[in-house]
Structures are given as C-alpha cells and as structure tokens.
C-alpha cells in the first residue's frame, strides 16, 4: 500500500475508533440518564459524518494514486503478453547475433575444434 493511502487509512481507522467509543458513551449515558447523554449524541452524529468523510478520503486517495502511478502490484494479462513478446524478440535477436558472428570469441569464427597453440 502506498504511503499516502496508508496515511489516509490509519487516519480513518483512528477516527472510526473514536466515533465508536463516542457512540458507546452516548448510549450508556442515555441508559443511565446522565446529563452527558445529549452532548455525546450530538458529537457522535458529527463524528459519524467525519468518519464517513475519512473513509471516502481513503478511497479517493487510492484512486488518485492509481491514476498517477499506475497499478504496480498485479500486472494485467495484456502486460504479461507484451513482456512475453519482448522476451521472445530479445531471444531471437541474440540467436541471430550468435549465428551471424559464427559463435567465436571476439567476433572470430570458430573452427569447431580445439585451439592449435
């Protein structure tokens, strides 16, 4: 996961955690009839809006990163096919070079036998 997306995801998880804690405190305060119930319900509603925004931020950040940098983790089948074709053409070029120079050292044709020193 890229750094920008990871940062947005961590931020979203922290905000969602705080939102869930606020909702639980609001619920328990309401059950006990505490004065804290109404402010906690209001802050829970606001926090839910912020948490939704944070999750959308992760999604948007991921989309923007993919558009700018491309998907590098999983190559598509067309990318694999292009790589295969490139590899085949390189192998063919190397084979043609070997056949054209005679396969000797330094471009000299090989005699096919042992060297005669």
C-alpha positions as CSV (number, residue, x, y, z in Angstrom):
1,X,0.0,0.0,0.0
2,X,1.5,3.4,-0.9
3,X,2.4,5.9,1.8
4,X,-0.4,8.4,1.0
5,X,-3.1,5.7,1.1
6,X,-1.6,4.1,4.2
7,X,-1.7,7.5,6.0
8,X,-5.3,8.1,5.0
9,X,-6.3,4.6,6.1
10,X,-4.6,5.0,9.5
11,X,-6.4,8.3,10.0
12,X,-9.7,6.8,9.0
13,X,-9.3,3.9,11.5
14,X,-8.4,6.3,14.3
15,X,-11.4,8.5,13.6
16,X,-13.7,5.5,13.3
17,X,-12.4,4.2,16.7
18,X,-13.1,7.5,18.4
19,X,-16.6,7.5,16.8
20,X,-17.4,4.1,18.1
21,X,-16.2,5.0,21.6
22,X,-18.3,8.2,21.5
23,X,-21.4,6.2,20.4
24,X,-21.0,3.7,23.2
25,X,-20.6,6.5,25.8
26,X,-23.7,8.2,24.3
27,X,-25.6,5.0,24.6
28,X,-24.6,4.2,28.1
29,X,-25.1,7.8,29.2
30,X,-28.6,7.7,27.8
31,X,-29.4,4.5,29.6
32,X,-28.2,6.0,32.9
33,X,-30.0,9.3,32.3
34,X,-26.8,11.3,32.6
35,X,-26.5,15.0,31.6
36,X,-23.7,13.9,29.3
37,X,-26.1,12.0,27.0
38,X,-27.2,14.9,24.8
39,X,-23.8,16.4,24.1
40,X,-22.4,12.9,23.4
41,X,-25.2,12.1,21.0
42,X,-24.5,15.4,19.1
43,X,-20.8,14.7,19.0
44,X,-21.5,11.1,17.8
45,X,-23.5,12.4,14.9
46,X,-20.8,14.9,14.0
47,X,-18.1,12.3,14.4
48,X,-20.1,9.9,12.1
49,X,-20.0,12.5,9.4
50,X,-16.3,13.0,9.9
51,X,-15.7,9.2,9.9
52,X,-17.6,8.8,6.6
53,X,-15.5,11.6,5.1
54,X,-12.3,9.9,6.3
55,X,-13.3,6.6,4.6
56,X,-14.1,8.4,1.4
57,X,-10.7,10.1,1.7
58,X,-9.0,6.7,1.7
59,X,-11.0,5.7,-1.4
60,X,-10.3,8.9,-3.3
61,X,-6.6,8.9,-2.3
62,X,-6.3,5.3,-3.6
63,X,-7.9,6.2,-6.9
64,X,-5.7,9.3,-7.4
65,X,-2.6,7.3,-6.6
66,X,-3.6,4.6,-9.1
67,X,-4.2,7.1,-11.8
68,X,-0.9,8.9,-11.2
69,X,1.4,5.9,-10.7
70,X,-0.5,3.0,-12.2
71,X,-1.1,-0.3,-10.6
72,X,2.2,-1.9,-9.9
73,X,1.2,-4.8,-7.7
74,X,-0.6,-7.1,-10.2
75,X,0.3,-7.0,-13.9
76,X,-2.7,-7.4,-16.2
77,X,-2.8,-10.3,-18.7
78,X,-2.0,-7.8,-21.6
79,X,1.1,-6.6,-19.7
80,X,2.2,-10.2,-19.4
81,X,1.6,-10.8,-23.1
82,X,3.7,-7.7,-24.0
83,X,6.5,-8.9,-21.8
84,X,6.4,-12.4,-23.3
85,X,6.6,-10.9,-26.8
86,X,9.5,-8.7,-25.8
87,X,11.4,-11.6,-24.3
88,X,10.8,-13.7,-27.5
89,X,12.1,-10.9,-29.7
90,X,15.2,-10.4,-27.5
91,X,15.9,-14.1,-27.6
92,X,15.5,-14.1,-31.4
93,X,17.9,-11.1,-31.7
94,X,20.5,-12.9,-29.5
95,X,20.2,-16.1,-31.5
96,X,20.6,-14.1,-34.7
97,X,23.7,-12.4,-33.4
98,X,25.2,-15.7,-32.4
99,X,24.5,-17.2,-35.8
100,X,25.8,-14.1,-37.7
101,X,29.2,-14.0,-35.9
102,X,29.8,-17.7,-36.0
103,X,29.8,-18.0,-32.3
104,X,33.5,-17.4,-31.8
105,X,35.3,-15.3,-29.2
106,X,35.6,-11.7,-30.1
107,X,33.7,-12.0,-33.4
108,X,36.2,-14.5,-34.9
109,X,34.6,-17.5,-36.5
110,X,35.0,-20.7,-34.6
111,X,36.7,-23.6,-36.3
112,X,34.7,-26.1,-34.4
113,X,37.7,-27.9,-33.0
114,X,40.3,-27.4,-30.3
115,X,42.6,-24.4,-30.5
116,X,46.0,-25.0,-32.0
117,X,48.5,-23.1,-29.9
